[in-house]
């Protein structure tokens, strides 16, 4: 079944029918959500609280169906978290080994191993915790990402859409921040471990390399790109509800659902995080 992508400035009354067609196409085996036009709809829905409340569940069903059809090897969230947290413990044991072993080479290798293990293992659990704190649910662990494959965590996309955009942004940032901090946490143990200087240099270099990679790559294709995307949505949603906002922008952001600019307390502008 073929469904054409439609522009984000669609009539809100058409969204339900478009989603029905996309859901039927996915059930028939088409998992190309971009080609089916789902992400164009999502961009419109994210800007409008009313549309989010109306369509989040169906969008979540579509996303989950396509994901399960594409990704056959999955783990329950509790099992993935258990494995990765076991890795965090293994990193702690590596630090202990660096402290008690006597051979300088092994001390250095153990300390470097701690930084590498923590960088791999803290990313997804940090996403999980940050998401859980703001109401985002999770469905599966899987292997994905650019080579080499690494653990990925699949959100319940309906709950993801219901979380406010600022919260979604910081959820995306949380895993990236944790991964970049990991080698520097291991580096903090270097003075007391007795490991050779090259272990400290390797950890500092690895941490710096990750930061450079984030600046050059992640801002265009990964967590920091998603962070910037959700922050932009948060700014537009707030601006459209402020007194004196452009009527054209307000209409574009509210999608025709006529969210009042003032009135019911159930629709306040989303809070802005403090400067700290």
Residue pairs with C-beta under 8 A, 6 or more apart in sequence:
1 21
1 24
1 25
1 28
1 30
2 25
3 18
3 21
3 22
3 25
3 36
3 37
4 37
5 34
5 35
5 36
5 37
5 40
6 14
6 18
6 37
6 40
6 41
7 40
8 40
8 41
8 43
8 44
9 44
9 252
10 18
10 40
10 41
10 44
11 256
12 44
12 48
12 51
12 255
12 256
12 257
13 256
15 41
15 44
15 45
15 51
15 54
15 55
16 54
16 55
16 58
18 37
18 41
19 38
19 41
19 55
19 58
19 59
19 62
22 33
22 36
22 37
22 38
22 41
22 62
23 58
23 61
23 62
23 65
25 36
26 33
26 36
26 62
26 65
26 66
26 69
27 65
29 69
30 36
31 66
31 69
31 70
33 39
33 62
33 63
33 66
38 59
38 62
38 63
41 55
41 59
42 59
42 161
44 51
44 255
45 51
45 52
45 55
45 56
45 59
45 161
45 255
46 52
46 161
46 165
46 233
47 233
47 236
47 237
47 240
47 252
47 253
47 254
47 255
48 253
48 254
48 255
48 257
48 259
49 237
49 259
49 267
50 254
50 255
50 257
50 259
51 255
51 257
52 161
52 162
53 162
56 157
56 158
56 159
56 161
56 162
57 158
59 157
59 158
59 161
60 156
60 157
60 158
60 159
60 160
60 161
61 158
63 157
64 139
64 156
64 157
67 139
67 140
67 154
68 74
71 140
71 142
71 144
71 154
73 142
73 143
74 140
74 141
74 142
74 154
75 83
75 140
75 141
75 142
76 140
76 141
77 128
77 138
77 139
77 140
77 141
77 153
79 141
80 124
80 140
80 141
80 151
80 153
81 124
81 125
81 128
81 141
84 121
84 122
84 124
84 125
84 151
85 121
85 125
87 117
87 118
87 120
87 121
88 117
88 118
88 121
88 122
88 125
90 117
90 121
91 113
91 114
91 115
91 117
91 118
91 121
91 186
92 114
94 110
94 111
94 113
94 114
94 117
95 110
95 111
95 114
95 186
95 189
95 193
97 106
97 107
97 110
98 107
98 108
98 110
98 111
98 114
98 189
98 193
98 194
98 195
98 199
99 107
99 189
99 192
99 193
99 194
101 107
101 110
104 194
104 195
104 196
105 196
107 193
107 194
107 195
107 196
107 199
108 195
108 196
108 198
108 199
108 202
109 199
110 195
111 186
111 189
111 190
111 193
111 195
111 199
111 203
112 186
112 199
112 202
112 203
112 206
114 186
114 189
115 182
115 183
115 185
115 186
115 187
115 203
115 206
115 207
116 183
116 206
118 182
118 183
118 185
118 186
119 179
119 182
119 183
119 206
119 210
120 150
120 151
122 175
122 178
122 179
122 182
123 150
123 151
123 175
123 176
123 178
123 179
124 141
124 151
124 152
124 153
124 175
126 174
126 175
126 177
126 178
127 153
127 171
127 172
127 174
127 175
128 138
128 153
129 174
130 170
130 171
130 174
130 175
131 137
131 138
131 155
131 160
131 163
131 171
132 138
134 163
134 164
134 167
134 168
134 171
135 159
135 162
135 163
135 167
136 155
136 156
136 159
136 160
136 163
136 167
136 168
136 171
137 155
137 156
137 159
138 153
138 154
138 155
138 156
139 154
139 155
139 156
140 153
140 154
141 151
141 152
141 153
141 154
142 151
142 152
142 154
143 149
143 150
143 151
143 152
144 150
144 152
145 152
160 168
163 171
164 234
164 270
165 230
165 231
165 233
165 234
165 237
165 270
166 230
166 231
166 234
166 270
166 271
166 272
166 273
168 226
168 230
169 226
169 227
169 228
169 229
169 230
169 231
169 234
170 227
170 273
172 223
172 224
172 226
172 227
172 230
173 223
173 224
173 227
175 223
176 214
176 218
176 222
176 223
176 224
176 227
179 210
180 207
180 210
180 211
180 214
182 207
183 203
183 204
183 206
183 207
183 210
184 203
184 204
184 207
186 203
187 200
187 203
187 204
187 207
190 199
190 200
190 203
193 199
214 223
214 224
218 224
218 225
219 225
219 228
234 270
236 249
236 253
237 253
237 269
237 270
238 269
238 270
238 272
239 245
239 249
239 253
240 249
240 250
240 252
240 253
240 254
241 250
241 259
241 261
241 267
241 269
242 269
243 261
243 262
245 261
250 261
259 267
260 267
